[in-house]
């Protein structure tokens, strides 16, 4: 049990290192470089800068035992906070679309259809429960804040589905052996 505690403490320290690097990078370093690159009016260098930042953070998180996706997500958070985020977004949008397609194709490859067929009852029960719970939570919150009718209905059902980020979270938790 002490080994498990030590492993959890090490993971916590690693997470704090990543968060510290993220905080320092997002406040001081990255916005300055992003602005310098964006104001150079060279679109190719801006694209290379954004991709390089993604690879840097992905490599850092992987070196610390976290997923590549977590690093890319953190790099995206930092870039979104920069004052030149619209310029970065316009340059990286085509890549985003390509990577989204690759992500969903890879996700489809990992689907075990035999598990799905053998556990269809549980899969449907869990999926339906999640959808109903999410609808109920959104409806409750909107009713609490005084929204009525159409807004509650559309928001409740519009936010009921599970987004792709949930898949990233589940895969990270499963890789850590916590699921």
C-alpha positions as CSV (number, residue, x, y, z in Angstrom):
1,X,0.0,0.0,0.0
2,X,3.0,2.3,0.6
3,X,4.1,1.8,-3.0
4,X,0.6,2.9,-4.2
5,X,0.8,6.0,-2.1
6,X,4.3,6.8,-3.4
7,X,3.1,6.3,-7.0
8,X,0.1,8.6,-6.4
9,X,2.4,11.3,-4.8
10,X,4.7,11.0,-7.8
11,X,1.8,11.5,-10.2
12,X,0.6,14.5,-8.1
13,X,4.1,16.0,-8.3
14,X,4.2,15.5,-12.0
15,X,0.8,17.0,-12.5
16,X,1.9,20.0,-10.4
17,X,5.0,20.4,-12.7
18,X,2.8,20.4,-15.8
19,X,0.3,22.8,-14.2
20,X,3.2,25.1,-13.1
21,X,4.7,25.0,-16.6
22,X,1.3,25.7,-18.1
23,X,0.7,28.7,-15.7
24,X,4.1,30.2,-16.3
25,X,3.9,29.6,-20.0
26,X,0.4,31.0,-20.4
27,X,1.1,34.1,-18.4
28,X,4.6,35.1,-19.4
29,X,6.4,33.2,-22.2
30,X,4.0,31.9,-24.8
31,X,1.9,35.0,-25.4
32,X,5.0,37.1,-26.0
33,X,6.4,34.6,-28.6
34,X,2.9,34.2,-30.2
35,X,2.5,38.0,-30.6
36,X,6.0,38.3,-32.0
37,X,5.4,35.6,-34.5
38,X,1.9,36.8,-35.4
39,X,3.1,40.4,-36.0
40,X,5.8,39.2,-38.3
41,X,3.0,38.6,-40.8
42,X,4.5,35.3,-41.8
43,X,1.7,32.7,-41.9
44,X,4.0,29.7,-42.3
45,X,6.1,30.6,-39.2
46,X,2.9,31.1,-37.2
47,X,1.7,27.7,-38.2
48,X,5.0,26.1,-37.4
49,X,5.0,27.9,-34.0
50,X,1.6,26.6,-33.1
51,X,2.5,23.0,-34.2
52,X,5.8,23.2,-32.4
53,X,4.1,24.3,-29.2
54,X,1.7,21.4,-29.5
55,X,4.6,19.0,-29.9
56,X,6.5,20.6,-27.1
57,X,3.6,20.2,-24.6
58,X,2.7,16.7,-25.9
59,X,6.3,15.6,-25.4
60,X,6.5,17.2,-22.0
61,X,3.3,15.5,-20.8
62,X,4.3,12.1,-22.3
63,X,7.7,12.4,-20.6
64,X,6.0,12.9,-17.3
65,X,3.7,9.9,-17.8
66,X,0.6,11.6,-19.1
67,X,-1.0,11.3,-22.5
68,X,0.0,13.1,-25.7
69,X,-3.6,14.3,-26.0
70,X,-3.3,16.1,-22.6
71,X,-0.3,18.0,-23.8
72,X,-2.0,19.0,-27.0
73,X,-5.0,20.1,-25.0
74,X,-2.9,22.2,-22.7
75,X,-1.1,23.8,-25.7
76,X,-4.5,24.7,-27.2
77,X,-5.5,26.3,-23.9
78,X,-2.4,28.4,-23.8
79,X,-2.8,29.5,-27.5
80,X,-6.4,30.3,-26.9
81,X,-5.4,32.8,-24.1
82,X,-3.0,34.7,-26.4
83,X,-4.1,38.0,-27.8
84,X,-3.4,36.7,-31.3
85,X,-5.5,33.6,-30.9
86,X,-7.7,34.4,-33.9
87,X,-4.6,34.5,-36.2
88,X,-3.4,31.2,-34.8
89,X,-6.9,29.7,-35.1
90,X,-7.2,30.8,-38.8
91,X,-3.8,29.1,-39.6
92,X,-4.5,25.9,-37.7
93,X,-8.1,25.3,-38.6
94,X,-7.4,23.1,-41.6
95,X,-5.1,20.9,-39.4
96,X,-7.7,20.8,-36.7
97,X,-10.3,19.4,-39.1
98,X,-7.8,16.7,-40.3
99,X,-6.8,15.8,-36.8
100,X,-10.5,15.5,-35.7
101,X,-11.1,13.1,-38.6
102,X,-8.0,11.1,-37.6
103,X,-9.1,11.1,-33.9
104,X,-12.5,9.7,-34.7
105,X,-11.2,7.1,-37.1
106,X,-8.7,5.9,-34.5
107,X,-11.4,5.9,-31.9
108,X,-13.5,3.7,-34.2
109,X,-10.6,1.3,-34.6
110,X,-10.4,0.8,-30.8
111,X,-14.1,-0.1,-30.6
112,X,-14.5,-3.8,-29.6
113,X,-17.7,-4.8,-31.4
114,X,-17.8,-8.2,-29.7
115,X,-17.9,-6.4,-26.3
116,X,-20.6,-4.2,-27.6
117,X,-22.7,-7.1,-28.8
118,X,-22.1,-9.2,-25.7
119,X,-23.0,-6.3,-23.3
120,X,-25.7,-4.5,-25.4
121,X,-28.1,-4.3,-22.4
122,X,-25.5,-2.7,-20.1
123,X,-24.3,-0.4,-22.8
124,X,-27.8,0.8,-23.6
125,X,-28.7,1.1,-19.8
126,X,-25.6,3.2,-19.1
127,X,-25.9,5.3,-22.2
128,X,-29.6,6.0,-21.5
129,X,-28.9,6.8,-17.8
130,X,-26.1,9.3,-18.8
131,X,-28.4,11.0,-21.3
132,X,-31.3,11.3,-18.9
133,X,-29.1,12.5,-16.1
134,X,-27.4,15.1,-18.2
135,X,-30.8,16.3,-19.5
136,X,-32.1,16.5,-15.9
137,X,-29.1,18.4,-14.6
138,X,-29.3,21.0,-17.5
139,X,-33.0,21.4,-17.1
140,X,-32.8,21.8,-13.4
141,X,-30.0,24.4,-13.7
142,X,-31.9,26.4,-16.3
143,X,-35.2,26.3,-14.4
144,X,-33.3,27.4,-11.3
145,X,-32.1,30.4,-13.1
146,X,-35.5,31.2,-14.4
147,X,-35.4,30.1,-18.0
148,X,-38.6,28.9,-19.6
149,X,-40.0,26.6,-22.2
150,X,-38.1,26.4,-25.5
151,X,-34.7,27.4,-24.0
152,X,-34.9,24.7,-21.4
153,X,-36.0,22.1,-23.9
154,X,-33.4,22.9,-26.5
155,X,-30.5,23.3,-24.1
156,X,-31.4,20.1,-22.2
157,X,-31.5,18.0,-25.3
158,X,-28.7,19.9,-27.1
159,X,-26.2,19.3,-24.3
160,X,-27.2,15.7,-23.6
161,X,-24.8,14.0,-25.8
162,X,-21.2,13.1,-24.7
163,X,-18.5,15.2,-26.4
164,X,-15.3,13.9,-27.8
165,X,-13.3,15.3,-24.8
166,X,-15.1,12.7,-22.7
167,X,-13.5,10.0,-24.8
168,X,-10.1,11.5,-24.1
169,X,-10.8,11.6,-20.4
170,X,-12.0,8.0,-20.3
171,X,-8.9,6.8,-22.3
172,X,-6.6,8.6,-19.9
173,X,-8.3,7.2,-16.8
174,X,-8.3,3.7,-18.4
175,X,-4.6,4.0,-19.2
176,X,-3.9,5.0,-15.7
177,X,-5.7,1.8,-14.5
178,X,-8.3,3.8,-12.6
179,X,-11.3,2.7,-14.6
